[in-house]
């Protein structure tokens, strides 16, 4: 009986660890300066690559994923001249190595 209880506890611990490492978790404070910095980095990297002039308005939604560092998946609202557009961006961030990379920048159809 004790073995069954220990096995069940071990299985629950593995599921909890998998949820913490590798799973996407919502960002509670979208106005956090670090999150805004991630969004601004994504827009600047895209602007440099695509020769555009997008300007961040706000972070509308966000999630993080623990990997070797952290992935940030954000929905951002930007100004493109007079137009307002939404994009989903994914940024990989490894702050202890001062390393950050834009891995995805995708238009969100309509407004998010």
Chimera marker file (.cmm) of the C-alpha trace (Angstrom):
<marker_set name="trace">
<marker id="1" x="0.000" y="0.000" z="0.000" r="1" g="1" b="0" radius="0.5"/>
<marker id="2" x="2.799" y="2.415" z="0.890" r="1" g="1" b="0" radius="0.5"/>
<marker id="3" x="4.404" y="1.803" z="-2.527" r="1" g="1" b="0" radius="0.5"/>
<marker id="4" x="1.172" y="2.756" z="-4.310" r="1" g="1" b="0" radius="0.5"/>
<marker id="5" x="0.927" y="6.008" z="-2.358" r="1" g="1" b="0" radius="0.5"/>
<marker id="6" x="4.583" y="6.842" z="-3.041" r="1" g="1" b="0" radius="0.5"/>
<marker id="7" x="4.160" y="6.033" z="-6.748" r="1" g="1" b="0" radius="0.5"/>
<marker id="8" x="1.077" y="8.267" z="-6.948" r="1" g="1" b="0" radius="0.5"/>
<marker id="9" x="2.912" y="11.095" z="-5.168" r="1" g="1" b="0" radius="0.5"/>
<marker id="10" x="5.894" y="10.720" z="-7.519" r="1" g="1" b="0" radius="0.5"/>
<marker id="11" x="3.606" y="10.791" z="-10.572" r="1" g="1" b="0" radius="0.5"/>
<marker id="12" x="1.895" y="13.949" z="-9.278" r="1" g="1" b="0" radius="0.5"/>
<marker id="13" x="5.282" y="15.596" z="-8.701" r="1" g="1" b="0" radius="0.5"/>
<marker id="14" x="6.358" y="14.770" z="-12.276" r="1" g="1" b="0" radius="0.5"/>
<marker id="15" x="3.156" y="16.280" z="-13.674" r="1" g="1" b="0" radius="0.5"/>
<marker id="16" x="3.647" y="19.426" z="-11.579" r="1" g="1" b="0" radius="0.5"/>
<marker id="17" x="7.266" y="19.758" z="-12.720" r="1" g="1" b="0" radius="0.5"/>
<marker id="18" x="6.220" y="19.319" z="-16.360" r="1" g="1" b="0" radius="0.5"/>
<marker id="19" x="3.639" y="22.090" z="-15.919" r="1" g="1" b="0" radius="0.5"/>
<marker id="20" x="6.286" y="24.395" z="-14.462" r="1" g="1" b="0" radius="0.5"/>
<marker id="21" x="9.060" y="23.588" z="-16.945" r="1" g="1" b="0" radius="0.5"/>
<marker id="22" x="8.060" y="23.627" z="-20.598" r="1" g="1" b="0" radius="0.5"/>
<marker id="23" x="4.417" y="24.623" z="-20.283" r="1" g="1" b="0" radius="0.5"/>
<marker id="24" x="3.112" y="28.065" z="-21.219" r="1" g="1" b="0" radius="0.5"/>
<marker id="25" x="1.985" y="30.138" z="-18.228" r="1" g="1" b="0" radius="0.5"/>
<marker id="26" x="0.020" y="33.420" z="-18.416" r="1" g="1" b="0" radius="0.5"/>
<marker id="27" x="1.810" y="36.640" z="-17.526" r="1" g="1" b="0" radius="0.5"/>
<marker id="28" x="-0.197" y="38.313" z="-14.788" r="1" g="1" b="0" radius="0.5"/>
<marker id="29" x="1.298" y="41.809" z="-15.013" r="1" g="1" b="0" radius="0.5"/>
<marker id="30" x="1.434" y="42.866" z="-18.674" r="1" g="1" b="0" radius="0.5"/>
<marker id="31" x="2.603" y="46.354" z="-17.701" r="1" g="1" b="0" radius="0.5"/>
<marker id="32" x="5.731" y="44.997" z="-15.974" r="1" g="1" b="0" radius="0.5"/>
<marker id="33" x="8.731" y="46.954" z="-17.325" r="1" g="1" b="0" radius="0.5"/>
<marker id="34" x="10.587" y="43.709" z="-18.132" r="1" g="1" b="0" radius="0.5"/>
<marker id="35" x="7.663" y="42.445" z="-20.245" r="1" g="1" b="0" radius="0.5"/>
<marker id="36" x="7.424" y="45.815" z="-22.000" r="1" g="1" b="0" radius="0.5"/>
<marker id="37" x="11.170" y="45.608" z="-22.675" r="1" g="1" b="0" radius="0.5"/>
<marker id="38" x="10.694" y="42.196" z="-24.297" r="1" g="1" b="0" radius="0.5"/>
<marker id="39" x="7.935" y="43.655" z="-26.505" r="1" g="1" b="0" radius="0.5"/>
<marker id="40" x="10.037" y="46.688" z="-27.445" r="1" g="1" b="0" radius="0.5"/>
<marker id="41" x="12.960" y="44.388" z="-28.299" r="1" g="1" b="0" radius="0.5"/>
<marker id="42" x="10.686" y="42.314" z="-30.587" r="1" g="1" b="0" radius="0.5"/>
<marker id="43" x="9.414" y="45.382" z="-32.436" r="1" g="1" b="0" radius="0.5"/>
<marker id="44" x="12.887" y="46.883" z="-32.834" r="1" g="1" b="0" radius="0.5"/>
<marker id="45" x="14.282" y="43.558" z="-34.127" r="1" g="1" b="0" radius="0.5"/>
<marker id="46" x="11.396" y="43.311" z="-36.606" r="1" g="1" b="0" radius="0.5"/>
<marker id="47" x="11.781" y="46.950" z="-37.668" r="1" g="1" b="0" radius="0.5"/>
<marker id="48" x="15.521" y="46.427" z="-38.275" r="1" g="1" b="0" radius="0.5"/>
<marker id="49" x="14.925" y="43.250" z="-40.289" r="1" g="1" b="0" radius="0.5"/>
<marker id="50" x="11.887" y="44.393" z="-42.299" r="1" g="1" b="0" radius="0.5"/>
<marker id="51" x="12.811" y="48.082" z="-42.582" r="1" g="1" b="0" radius="0.5"/>
<marker id="52" x="9.511" y="49.156" z="-40.998" r="1" g="1" b="0" radius="0.5"/>
<marker id="53" x="8.643" y="51.786" z="-38.410" r="1" g="1" b="0" radius="0.5"/>
<marker id="54" x="6.229" y="50.032" z="-36.049" r="1" g="1" b="0" radius="0.5"/>
<marker id="55" x="5.778" y="51.625" z="-32.612" r="1" g="1" b="0" radius="0.5"/>
<marker id="56" x="4.601" y="49.717" z="-29.545" r="1" g="1" b="0" radius="0.5"/>
<marker id="57" x="1.283" y="50.872" z="-28.103" r="1" g="1" b="0" radius="0.5"/>
<marker id="58" x="0.693" y="48.144" z="-25.513" r="1" g="1" b="0" radius="0.5"/>
<marker id="59" x="1.091" y="44.490" z="-24.621" r="1" g="1" b="0" radius="0.5"/>
<marker id="60" x="-2.372" y="42.971" z="-24.842" r="1" g="1" b="0" radius="0.5"/>
<marker id="61" x="-1.691" y="39.368" z="-23.825" r="1" g="1" b="0" radius="0.5"/>
<marker id="62" x="1.314" y="37.339" z="-22.745" r="1" g="1" b="0" radius="0.5"/>
<marker id="63" x="2.619" y="33.949" z="-21.720" r="1" g="1" b="0" radius="0.5"/>
<marker id="64" x="6.002" y="32.612" z="-20.673" r="1" g="1" b="0" radius="0.5"/>
<marker id="65" x="7.582" y="29.214" z="-21.113" r="1" g="1" b="0" radius="0.5"/>
<marker id="66" x="10.612" y="28.005" z="-19.166" r="1" g="1" b="0" radius="0.5"/>
<marker id="67" x="13.195" y="26.506" z="-21.500" r="1" g="1" b="0" radius="0.5"/>
<marker id="68" x="16.961" y="27.049" z="-21.465" r="1" g="1" b="0" radius="0.5"/>
<marker id="69" x="16.059" y="30.606" z="-20.572" r="1" g="1" b="0" radius="0.5"/>
<marker id="70" x="12.487" y="31.711" z="-21.219" r="1" g="1" b="0" radius="0.5"/>
<marker id="71" x="10.223" y="32.142" z="-24.204" r="1" g="1" b="0" radius="0.5"/>
<marker id="72" x="7.823" y="35.067" z="-24.136" r="1" g="1" b="0" radius="0.5"/>
<marker id="73" x="4.766" y="34.854" z="-26.386" r="1" g="1" b="0" radius="0.5"/>
<marker id="74" x="3.082" y="38.248" z="-26.497" r="1" g="1" b="0" radius="0.5"/>
<marker id="75" x="0.250" y="39.817" z="-28.441" r="1" g="1" b="0" radius="0.5"/>
<marker id="76" x="1.192" y="43.438" z="-28.994" r="1" g="1" b="0" radius="0.5"/>
<marker id="77" x="-0.692" y="46.387" z="-30.400" r="1" g="1" b="0" radius="0.5"/>
<marker id="78" x="1.434" y="48.666" z="-32.583" r="1" g="1" b="0" radius="0.5"/>
<marker id="79" x="1.058" y="51.822" z="-34.618" r="1" g="1" b="0" radius="0.5"/>
<marker id="80" x="2.027" y="51.588" z="-38.277" r="1" g="1" b="0" radius="0.5"/>
<marker id="81" x="1.687" y="55.211" z="-39.318" r="1" g="1" b="0" radius="0.5"/>
<marker id="82" x="-1.982" y="56.020" z="-38.712" r="1" g="1" b="0" radius="0.5"/>
<marker id="83" x="-3.007" y="52.347" z="-38.607" r="1" g="1" b="0" radius="0.5"/>
<marker id="84" x="-3.208" y="50.176" z="-35.499" r="1" g="1" b="0" radius="0.5"/>
<marker id="85" x="-2.226" y="46.532" z="-35.930" r="1" g="1" b="0" radius="0.5"/>
<marker id="86" x="-1.760" y="43.495" z="-33.707" r="1" g="1" b="0" radius="0.5"/>
<marker id="87" x="1.044" y="40.935" z="-33.838" r="1" g="1" b="0" radius="0.5"/>
<marker id="88" x="1.960" y="37.812" z="-31.937" r="1" g="1" b="0" radius="0.5"/>
<marker id="89" x="5.664" y="37.851" z="-31.137" r="1" g="1" b="0" radius="0.5"/>
<marker id="90" x="7.848" y="35.178" z="-29.582" r="1" g="1" b="0" radius="0.5"/>
<marker id="91" x="11.133" y="36.179" z="-27.970" r="1" g="1" b="0" radius="0.5"/>
<marker id="92" x="13.657" y="33.795" z="-26.435" r="1" g="1" b="0" radius="0.5"/>
<marker id="93" x="15.407" y="35.432" z="-23.491" r="1" g="1" b="0" radius="0.5"/>
<marker id="94" x="18.418" y="34.271" z="-21.477" r="1" g="1" b="0" radius="0.5"/>
<marker id="95" x="19.127" y="37.249" z="-19.215" r="1" g="1" b="0" radius="0.5"/>
<marker id="96" x="22.107" y="35.757" z="-17.358" r="1" g="1" b="0" radius="0.5"/>
<marker id="97" x="23.951" y="35.566" z="-20.705" r="1" g="1" b="0" radius="0.5"/>
<marker id="98" x="22.544" y="38.904" z="-21.955" r="1" g="1" b="0" radius="0.5"/>
<marker id="99" x="21.081" y="36.994" z="-24.898" r="1" g="1" b="0" radius="0.5"/>
<marker id="100" x="17.733" y="37.644" z="-26.557" r="1" g="1" b="0" radius="0.5"/>
<marker id="101" x="16.357" y="36.570" z="-29.947" r="1" g="1" b="0" radius="0.5"/>
<marker id="102" x="13.145" y="37.256" z="-31.852" r="1" g="1" b="0" radius="0.5"/>
<marker id="103" x="11.910" y="33.856" z="-33.037" r="1" g="1" b="0" radius="0.5"/>
<marker id="104" x="8.490" y="34.756" z="-34.448" r="1" g="1" b="0" radius="0.5"/>
<marker id="105" x="6.590" y="37.871" z="-35.532" r="1" g="1" b="0" radius="0.5"/>
<marker id="106" x="3.139" y="37.093" z="-36.939" r="1" g="1" b="0" radius="0.5"/>
<marker id="107" x="0.207" y="39.347" z="-37.800" r="1" g="1" b="0" radius="0.5"/>
<marker id="108" x="-2.967" y="38.715" z="-35.812" r="1" g="1" b="0" radius="0.5"/>
<marker id="109" x="-5.990" y="38.846" z="-38.130" r="1" g="1" b="0" radius="0.5"/>
<marker id="110" x="-8.407" y="41.596" z="-37.132" r="1" g="1" b="0" radius="0.5"/>
<marker id="111" x="-7.832" y="43.148" z="-33.732" r="1" g="1" b="0" radius="0.5"/>
<marker id="112" x="-6.848" y="40.965" z="-30.781" r="1" g="1" b="0" radius="0.5"/>
<link id1="1" id2="2" r="1" g="1" b="0" radius="0.2"/>
<link id1="2" id2="3" r="1" g="1" b="0" radius="0.2"/>
<link id1="3" id2="4" r="1" g="1" b="0" radius="0.2"/>
<link id1="4" id2="5" r="1" g="1" b="0" radius="0.2"/>
<link id1="5" id2="6" r="1" g="1" b="0" radius="0.2"/>
<link id1="6" id2="7" r="1" g="1" b="0" radius="0.2"/>
<link id1="7" id2="8" r="1" g="1" b="0" radius="0.2"/>
<link id1="8" id2="9" r="1" g="1" b="0" radius="0.2"/>
<link id1="9" id2="10" r="1" g="1" b="0" radius="0.2"/>
<link id1="10" id2="11" r="1" g="1" b="0" radius="0.2"/>
<link id1="11" id2="12" r="1" g="1" b="0" radius="0.2"/>
<link id1="12" id2="13" r="1" g="1" b="0" radius="0.2"/>
<link id1="13" id2="14" r="1" g="1" b="0" radius="0.2"/>
<link id1="14" id2="15" r="1" g="1" b="0" radius="0.2"/>
<link id1="15" id2="16" r="1" g="1" b="0" radius="0.2"/>
<link id1="16" id2="17" r="1" g="1" b="0" radius="0.2"/>
<link id1="17" id2="18" r="1" g="1" b="0" radius="0.2"/>
<link id1="18" id2="19" r="1" g="1" b="0" radius="0.2"/>
<link id1="19" id2="20" r="1" g="1" b="0" radius="0.2"/>
<link id1="20" id2="21" r="1" g="1" b="0" radius="0.2"/>
<link id1="21" id2="22" r="1" g="1" b="0" radius="0.2"/>
<link id1="22" id2="23" r="1" g="1" b="0" radius="0.2"/>
<link id1="23" id2="24" r="1" g="1" b="0" radius="0.2"/>
<link id1="24" id2="25" r="1" g="1" b="0" radius="0.2"/>
<link id1="25" id2="26" r="1" g="1" b="0" radius="0.2"/>
<link id1="26" id2="27" r="1" g="1" b="0" radius="0.2"/>
<link id1="27" id2="28" r="1" g="1" b="0" radius="0.2"/>
<link id1="28" id2="29" r="1" g="1" b="0" radius="0.2"/>
<link id1="29" id2="30" r="1" g="1" b="0" radius="0.2"/>
<link id1="30" id2="31" r="1" g="1" b="0" radius="0.2"/>
<link id1="31" id2="32" r="1" g="1" b="0" radius="0.2"/>
<link id1="32" id2="33" r="1" g="1" b="0" radius="0.2"/>
<link id1="33" id2="34" r="1" g="1" b="0" radius="0.2"/>
<link id1="34" id2="35" r="1" g="1" b="0" radius="0.2"/>
<link id1="35" id2="36" r="1" g="1" b="0" radius="0.2"/>
<link id1="36" id2="37" r="1" g="1" b="0" radius="0.2"/>
<link id1="37" id2="38" r="1" g="1" b="0" radius="0.2"/>
<link id1="38" id2="39" r="1" g="1" b="0" radius="0.2"/>
<link id1="39" id2="40" r="1" g="1" b="0" radius="0.2"/>
<link id1="40" id2="41" r="1" g="1" b="0" radius="0.2"/>
<link id1="41" id2="42" r="1" g="1" b="0" radius="0.2"/>
<link id1="42" id2="43" r="1" g="1" b="0" radius="0.2"/>
<link id1="43" id2="44" r="1" g="1" b="0" radius="0.2"/>
<link id1="44" id2="45" r="1" g="1" b="0" radius="0.2"/>
<link id1="45" id2="46" r="1" g="1" b="0" radius="0.2"/>
<link id1="46" id2="47" r="1" g="1" b="0" radius="0.2"/>
<link id1="47" id2="48" r="1" g="1" b="0" radius="0.2"/>
<link id1="48" id2="49" r="1" g="1" b="0" radius="0.2"/>
<link id1="49" id2="50" r="1" g="1" b="0" radius="0.2"/>
<link id1="50" id2="51" r="1" g="1" b="0" radius="0.2"/>
<link id1="51" id2="52" r="1" g="1" b="0" radius="0.2"/>
<link id1="52" id2="53" r="1" g="1" b="0" radius="0.2"/>
<link id1="53" id2="54" r="1" g="1" b="0" radius="0.2"/>
<link id1="54" id2="55" r="1" g="1" b="0" radius="0.2"/>
<link id1="55" id2="56" r="1" g="1" b="0" radius="0.2"/>
<link id1="56" id2="57" r="1" g="1" b="0" radius="0.2"/>
<link id1="57" id2="58" r="1" g="1" b="0" radius="0.2"/>
<link id1="58" id2="59" r="1" g="1" b="0" radius="0.2"/>
<link id1="59" id2="60" r="1" g="1" b="0" radius="0.2"/>
<link id1="60" id2="61" r="1" g="1" b="0" radius="0.2"/>
<link id1="61" id2="62" r="1" g="1" b="0" radius="0.2"/>
<link id1="62" id2="63" r="1" g="1" b="0" radius="0.2"/>
<link id1="63" id2="64" r="1" g="1" b="0" radius="0.2"/>
<link id1="64" id2="65" r="1" g="1" b="0" radius="0.2"/>
<link id1="65" id2="66" r="1" g="1" b="0" radius="0.2"/>
<link id1="66" id2="67" r="1" g="1" b="0" radius="0.2"/>
<link id1="67" id2="68" r="1" g="1" b="0" radius="0.2"/>
<link id1="68" id2="69" r="1" g="1" b="0" radius="0.2"/>
<link id1="69" id2="70" r="1" g="1" b="0" radius="0.2"/>
<link id1="70" id2="71" r="1" g="1" b="0" radius="0.2"/>
<link id1="71" id2="72" r="1" g="1" b="0" radius="0.2"/>
<link id1="72" id2="73" r="1" g="1" b="0" radius="0.2"/>
<link id1="73" id2="74" r="1" g="1" b="0" radius="0.2"/>
<link id1="74" id2="75" r="1" g="1" b="0" radius="0.2"/>
<link id1="75" id2="76" r="1" g="1" b="0" radius="0.2"/>
<link id1="76" id2="77" r="1" g="1" b="0" radius="0.2"/>
<link id1="77" id2="78" r="1" g="1" b="0" radius="0.2"/>
<link id1="78" id2="79" r="1" g="1" b="0" radius="0.2"/>
<link id1="79" id2="80" r="1" g="1" b="0" radius="0.2"/>
<link id1="80" id2="81" r="1" g="1" b="0" radius="0.2"/>
<link id1="81" id2="82" r="1" g="1" b="0" radius="0.2"/>
<link id1="82" id2="83" r="1" g="1" b="0" radius="0.2"/>
<link id1="83" id2="84" r="1" g="1" b="0" radius="0.2"/>
<link id1="84" id2="85" r="1" g="1" b="0" radius="0.2"/>
<link id1="85" id2="86" r="1" g="1" b="0" radius="0.2"/>
<link id1="86" id2="87" r="1" g="1" b="0" radius="0.2"/>
<link id1="87" id2="88" r="1" g="1" b="0" radius="0.2"/>
<link id1="88" id2="89" r="1" g="1" b="0" radius="0.2"/>
<link id1="89" id2="90" r="1" g="1" b="0" radius="0.2"/>
<link id1="90" id2="91" r="1" g="1" b="0" radius="0.2"/>
<link id1="91" id2="92" r="1" g="1" b="0" radius="0.2"/>
<link id1="92" id2="93" r="1" g="1" b="0" radius="0.2"/>
<link id1="93" id2="94" r="1" g="1" b="0" radius="0.2"/>
<link id1="94" id2="95" r="1" g="1" b="0" radius="0.2"/>
<link id1="95" id2="96" r="1" g="1" b="0" radius="0.2"/>
<link id1="96" id2="97" r="1" g="1" b="0" radius="0.2"/>
<link id1="97" id2="98" r="1" g="1" b="0" radius="0.2"/>
<link id1="98" id2="99" r="1" g="1" b="0" radius="0.2"/>
<link id1="99" id2="100" r="1" g="1" b="0" radius="0.2"/>
<link id1="100" id2="101" r="1" g="1" b="0" radius="0.2"/>
<link id1="101" id2="102" r="1" g="1" b="0" radius="0.2"/>
<link id1="102" id2="103" r="1" g="1" b="0" radius="0.2"/>
<link id1="103" id2="104" r="1" g="1" b="0" radius="0.2"/>
<link id1="104" id2="105" r="1" g="1" b="0" radius="0.2"/>
<link id1="105" id2="106" r="1" g="1" b="0" radius="0.2"/>
<link id1="106" id2="107" r="1" g="1" b="0" radius="0.2"/>
<link id1="107" id2="108" r="1" g="1" b="0" radius="0.2"/>
<link id1="108" id2="109" r="1" g="1" b="0" radius="0.2"/>
<link id1="109" id2="110" r="1" g="1" b="0" radius="0.2"/>
<link id1="110" id2="111" r="1" g="1" b="0" radius="0.2"/>
<link id1="111" id2="112" r="1" g="1" b="0" radius="0.2"/>
</marker_set>
